[in-house]
Amino acid sequence: MNGDYAIETQGLTKIFRSRWRRREVRAVDGITLQVPRGTTYGLLGPNGAGKTTFVKLLLSAVHPTAGEARLFGHDARLAEARRPAGYLPENHRFPTYFTGAGMLDFYAALSGMEHGPRRKRIPELLELVGLDKWGGVRIGKYSKGMLQRLGLAQAMMHSPALLLLDEPTDGVDPIGRRQIREILHELEQKGTTIFINSHLLVEVELYCHEVAILHKGKVALTGCVKDLTAGSGYKLVAKGAGERLIEALRAKATRVAAQNGSAEFLFATQELANAAIDLLRAEQCTIESLTIASSTLEDVFVRTVDA
């Protein structure tokens, strides 16, 4: 292990044991993972896959049963290793009697941030997350989306080199999600490493360059998003194909869908797609489009956890 990675784990394992039921649960089971500095990385998995436990192990909120975790080359169990990290937990709760600005000031003070830098940083962050007009309002009046924005501001308070975000856009409206994407993109451009744990696969596909999919406490798949969702065939859309022709092409196609005079075919190779075009043109059918078919991250996720 070395400091070339923002996050690096080796055989990281956490076993929860029940004294009463005499059973154990391997919430995290031997995870070895490397997250390069300055990238946006997504952690995916169904409920109970071990995602939140993994993040807590990185922050030493939970201690590992075996293996190790390092942040920027330093043992994650050491306080100084975690100082460059900012954290937004899922379902975070702030005291509702605080104002937004007051909460940021309180949590920044707890982390050891000096008064002068806090006073300068708070209005900057409130404006950045779109809460500049709400800084003096008590948190009890905030919507769920506003609480998410405030939580993001809290995580960014000390300009961390690593941001650990657990469901950062949960409850945020589409405009707010786009604003958060823009904020995170700007942070990444400045060299911040962003580690996102989320169920919103469409958002992860927009945010992240690389992902890891956890299943039953283990890493089931890792890779670059663009590679995992790369072309998986050729989609041909045509009009005017009769039932006889559609049936003839069905034997060569991976998938066929026909409705209201239009037919969509998926072919595994370019040669099969070209042969289908020849047949369709011979029957005077209209070729509407031929495109490379790609998978969504959701397709990849479902195939992985259902395997």
C-alpha positions in Angstrom: 0.0 0.0 0.0 1.2 3.6 -0.7 0.0 7.2 -1.0 -0.8 7.0 -4.7 -4.4 6.2 -3.8 -6.9 8.2 -1.7 -8.5 5.0 -0.4 -6.8 1.6 -0.3 -8.0 -1.5 1.4 -6.6 -5.0 1.7 -8.7 -7.9 2.8 -11.0 -5.6 4.8 -13.5 -7.7 6.8 -16.1 -6.9 9.4 -18.0 -9.7 11.2 -20.9 -8.8 13.5 -21.5 -11.5 16.1 -24.8 -12.0 17.9 -24.3 -13.3 21.5 -28.0 -14.3 21.8 -28.5 -16.0 18.4 -25.1 -17.5 18.3 -24.6 -16.4 14.7 -22.3 -14.1 12.8 -22.9 -11.8 9.8 -20.0 -10.9 7.5 -21.1 -7.4 6.6 -17.8 -6.8 4.8 -16.0 -9.9 3.6 -12.4 -9.4 2.5 -12.7 -6.3 0.3 -9.6 -5.2 -1.5 -10.1 -1.9 -3.3 -8.1 1.0 -4.7 -9.5 4.5 -5.3 -7.1 6.8 -7.3 -6.5 10.3 -6.1 -8.6 13.0 -7.8 -11.3 10.8 -9.2 -15.0 10.4 -8.5 -15.7 6.8 -7.5 -19.0 5.1 -6.9 -19.8 2.3 -4.5 -23.0 0.4 -5.4 -24.9 -2.6 -4.1 -28.3 -3.8 -2.9 -29.5 -3.2 0.6 -27.4 -5.1 3.1 -24.5 -5.4 0.7 -22.1 -3.8 3.2 -21.7 -0.3 1.6 -22.3 1.8 4.7 -20.3 -0.6 6.9 -17.4 -0.2 4.5 -17.5 3.6 4.7 -17.6 3.4 8.5 -14.6 1.2 8.4 -12.8 3.8 6.4 -13.6 6.4 9.0 -12.8 4.1 11.9 -16.4 4.5 13.2 -16.4 0.7 13.1 -13.3 -1.4 13.7 -12.3 -4.2 11.2 -12.3 -7.8 12.2 -9.4 -8.4 9.7 -7.6 -6.6 7.0 -6.6 -2.9 6.8 -7.7 0.4 5.3 -5.5 3.4 4.4 -6.4 7.0 3.5 -3.7 8.7 1.4 -1.2 6.0 2.5 -1.9 6.3 6.2 -3.6 3.8 8.5 -7.3 4.8 8.7 -7.4 4.1 12.4 -5.2 7.1 13.1 -6.9 10.5 13.6 -4.4 12.3 11.4 -5.2 10.0 8.5 -8.9 11.0 8.6 -8.3 14.8 8.9 -8.3 15.3 5.1 -11.7 13.6 4.8 -15.2 15.1 4.8 -18.2 12.9 5.4 -21.9 13.2 4.6 -23.7 10.3 6.2 -27.0 8.9 5.0 -30.1 10.1 7.0 -27.9 12.6 8.9 -29.6 14.6 11.7 -28.7 18.1 12.8 -30.1 19.8 16.0 -33.2 21.6 14.7 -32.7 24.6 17.0 -29.5 25.6 15.1 -29.7 27.9 12.2 -27.9 26.7 9.1 -25.0 29.0 9.6 -24.9 28.2 13.3 -24.8 24.5 12.7 -21.8 24.9 10.3 -20.0 27.0 12.8 -20.6 24.5 15.6 -19.5 21.4 13.7 -16.4 23.2 12.3 -15.5 24.3 15.8 -15.8 20.6 16.9 -13.3 19.6 14.2 -10.8 22.2 15.4 -11.2 24.8 12.7 -10.3 28.3 13.9 -12.9 31.1 14.3 -11.5 33.4 11.6 -11.5 30.7 8.8 -15.0 29.6 9.9 -16.5 33.0 9.5 -15.1 33.4 6.0 -15.9 29.9 4.9 -19.6 29.6 6.1 -21.1 32.3 3.8 -19.1 30.9 0.8 -20.5 27.4 1.4 -24.1 28.5 1.9 -24.0 30.4 -1.4 -22.3 27.4 -3.1 -25.1 25.0 -2.1 -27.9 27.5 -2.7 -28.7 28.3 0.9 -27.3 31.8 1.2 -30.8 33.2 2.0 -31.4 30.4 4.6 -28.3 30.7 6.7 -30.2 32.5 9.5 -33.2 30.2 9.5 -33.6 27.4 12.0 -32.9 23.9 10.5 -36.3 22.7 11.8 -37.9 24.7 8.8 -35.6 23.1 6.2 -37.0 20.6 3.6 -35.2 17.3 3.1 -33.5 18.5 0.0 -32.2 21.6 1.9 -30.9 19.4 4.7 -29.0 17.4 2.1 -27.4 20.6 0.7 -26.6 21.7 4.2 -25.0 18.3 5.0 -22.9 18.7 1.8 -21.7 22.1 3.0 -20.8 20.6 6.4 -18.8 17.9 4.7 -16.9 20.5 2.6 -16.3 22.9 5.5 -12.5 22.3 5.8 -11.9 21.9 2.1 -11.2 18.2 2.4 -9.0 16.3 -0.1 -11.4 13.3 0.2 -15.2 13.6 0.3 -17.2 10.5 1.4 -20.8 11.0 0.4 -23.6 8.5 1.4 -26.7 9.1 -0.8 -25.8 12.8 -1.4 -28.8 13.6 -3.6 -31.4 11.7 -1.6 -34.6 13.9 -1.5 -33.1 16.6 -3.7 -35.1 17.9 -6.6 -33.8 17.6 -10.2 -32.5 21.2 -10.3 -30.7 20.6 -7.0 -29.2 17.4 -8.2 -27.8 19.1 -11.2 -26.3 21.9 -9.0 -24.7 19.2 -6.7 -23.2 17.5 -9.8 -21.7 20.8 -10.9 -20.3 21.4 -7.4 -18.7 17.9 -7.3 -17.4 18.3 -10.8 -15.7 21.5 -9.9 -14.2 19.9 -6.8 -12.9 17.0 -8.9 -11.3 19.5 -11.3 -9.4 20.9 -8.3 -8.1 17.5 -7.4 -10.6 16.4 -4.7 -11.3 12.7 -4.5 -15.0 12.0 -4.2 -16.3 8.6 -3.0 -20.1 8.2 -3.5 -22.3 5.5 -2.0 -25.7 5.6 -3.7 -28.7 3.7 -4.9 -29.4 6.3 -7.6 -27.7 4.5 -10.4 -28.5 7.2 -13.0 -26.9 9.8 -10.8 -23.8 7.6 -10.2 -23.5 7.1 -14.0 -23.4 10.9 -14.4 -21.0 11.5 -11.5 -18.5 8.7 -11.5 -15.6 7.5 -13.6 -15.2 4.2 -11.8 -17.4 2.0 -9.7 -17.4 -1.0 -7.5 -20.4 -3.2 -7.0 -20.7 -5.0 -3.6 -22.8 -8.1 -3.2 -23.1 -10.0 0.1 -20.1 -8.2 1.6 -17.8 -8.9 -1.4 -16.7 -7.0 -4.4 -18.6 -8.5 -7.3 -17.4 -6.1 -10.0 -15.2 -3.1 -10.5 -14.3 -1.0 -13.5 -14.6 2.2 -15.5 -18.2 3.2 -16.1 -17.6 3.8 -19.8 -16.1 0.3 -20.2 -18.8 -1.4 -18.2 -21.6 0.3 -20.2 -19.8 0.0 -23.6 -21.6 -1.1 -26.7 -23.2 -4.5 -26.5 -24.6 -4.9 -30.1 -26.4 -3.0 -32.8 -29.9 -1.6 -32.5 -31.9 -1.4 -35.8 -35.2 0.3 -36.0 -37.4 -0.1 -39.2 -40.9 0.6 -40.4 -43.1 -1.4 -42.7 -41.8 -4.9 -41.8 -44.5 -7.6 -42.1 -45.0 -10.4 -39.6 -43.3 -12.9 -41.9 -40.1 -10.8 -42.2 -40.1 -10.0 -38.5 -40.2 -13.7 -37.7 -37.4 -14.4 -40.2 -35.2 -11.8 -38.5 -36.1 -12.9 -35.0 -34.0 -16.0 -35.4 -30.9 -13.8 -36.0 -31.7 -11.1 -33.5 -30.9 -11.0 -29.8 -34.1 -9.1 -29.1 -37.1 -8.0 -31.2 -39.9 -5.6 -30.2 -42.7 -4.7 -32.7 -45.4 -2.2 -32.2 -47.6 0.1 -34.3 -45.9 -0.8 -37.6 -42.4 -0.2 -36.2 -39.9 -2.9 -35.3 -36.8 -2.7 -33.2 -34.1 -5.4 -33.5 -30.9 -5.9 -31.5 -28.1 -7.8 -33.3 -24.9 -9.0 -31.7 -22.6 -8.2 -34.6 -22.4 -5.6 -37.4 -22.5 -8.3 -40.0 -25.9 -9.5 -38.8 -27.2 -6.0 -38.7 -26.1 -5.3 -42.3 -27.7 -8.5 -43.5 -31.0 -7.5 -41.8 -30.8 -4.1 -43.5 -30.5 -5.8 -46.9 -33.5 -8.0 -46.2 -35.6 -5.0 -45.0 -34.7 -2.8 -48.0 -35.5 -5.7 -50.4 -39.0 -5.6 -48.9 -39.2 -1.8 -49.3 -39.1 -1.2 -45.6 -37.9 2.1 -44.1 -34.7 2.0 -42.1 -35.2 4.6 -39.3 -31.9 4.2 -37.4 -28.9 1.9 -36.8 -27.1 2.7 -33.5 -24.6 1.0 -31.3 -26.6 -0.4 -28.3 -25.0 0.3 -24.9 -26.0 -0.9 -21.4 -27.0 1.4 -18.6 -25.3 1.1 -15.3 -28.6 -0.2 -14.0 -28.4 -3.1 -16.6 -24.8 -3.9 -15.4 -25.9 -3.7 -11.8 -28.8 -6.1 -12.2 -26.8 -8.6 -14.2 -24.1 -8.6 -11.5 -26.3 -9.0 -8.4 -28.6 -11.5 -10.1 -25.7 -13.7 -11.4 
